[in-house]
Amino acid sequence: MHITSIVLQVILGLGFLMFGFMKFGAKQMVQEFQRYGYSQGFRVFTGLIEVIGAVGMIVGIWHPQIAVVAGILLAATMIGAFITHIHIKDPGKNMGAPFILLILSIVVVIINFNSII
């Protein structure tokens, strides 16, 4: 296992656990999803996807194929987040986090995909 991937997986795993659980009811997330024009059900669904992806990142430390799937799931979620920020014409500073998390997720996919083939 590549040490870079382990470090990224821990960072992404812990980060998305926090972000995902926040989407289950934090006032800030409720307000943000209203601002985006998304339903509260979609907010909870997004949180669930992020928690599943986070768990996959951590489990993927020992099972690289799971890290690949989790990385793809989280990358797709961050593409959606990035598109949402563009659609509502958010300032660039609000797009930084989804973009960085997208890149880190892709890096985890690449590293772990190369280790399973």
N, C-alpha and C positions, 0 to 999 in steps of 0.2 A: 504494500500500500504506500502510496506517495504521501509524504508528510504534508505537502501543500494541500492536497485534497482533504486530509484529515482536519487540518486547521480550518479550511473553508467550510467543511461540513459541520463542524462544531459551531462556527459563527452563524452559518445559515440556519442550522437546526435551532439554536437558542433564540436567534432573532425572530424566526418565523413562529416559534412557539409563543413568544411574547406578542407579536403582531396578530397572530391568529386568535389567541385568547382575548385580546383587546376587542376584536370584532364581535365577540359574543355579547357585548353590552356596554363597553366604555362610551361615555357620553360623547367624547370627541369623535369616535367612529360612527356613532349614530348620526351625528350632525354632518360628518363628511359624506356619508352615503346619501343623505338627503340632498346635499349640495351637488353631488354627482348625478342626481336624478334616478338613483337605483333604489329598489325596494329593500326593506329591512330583511326580508327573507334572503335576498342576494347577499346582503352583508354577512349573515350567519353562514350561508353556503361558502362564501369566500374565506371566512375564518376557518371553517372546517377543512377546506382544501389546504390552507396554509399550515394547519396543525398536522394534517396527514403528511404533507410534504416535509415538514420539520422532523417528524418521527422517522420518515424514510431516510432523511439525511443522516440522522444519528445511527440508525440500524445499518445504513449503507457503509459505515466505517468498517464493518465486518463482512458485509455482503455487497460488493461493488455494483451488482446488477440492480439492486434496490436504490442505490445512490443515483444511478442513471435515470431510473423512472422518476424518482423524487425531483431530480434536477430538471427534467423535462416538464414535470407538473408545475414546479415553481417558476421556471422560465416562462411558461405559457401564461401563468397568473401575472407575472410582472409585465409581460407584453400587454396584457389587458389593462393593467394599471397605467402603464405609460400612454396607451391610446386614450384612456379615460382622461388623463391630465391634458393631453393635446386637445381632445374634443371640447372640454370645458374651458379651454384657453387659460389654463393655469400658468403662472410664471415659471420660467425654467428652473428656478431653485426648487420647486415642488416636484420636478421630474428626476432630480438627481438620485434619490434613494431607489426608486423602481429600476432606473437604468443600471445602477451599480449592482443591485441584487440580481438583475437579469444577467449581467456579465459574469458575476460570480457563480451563478447557477449553471451557466453554459460551460464555464471552466471545469466545474465538478463533473458535468456530463462527459466532457472530452477526456479528462484524466481517467475516470472510471471506465468509460467505454473502451479505452485503449488497454486497460488492465484485464478486461474480460474476454477480449478477442484473441 
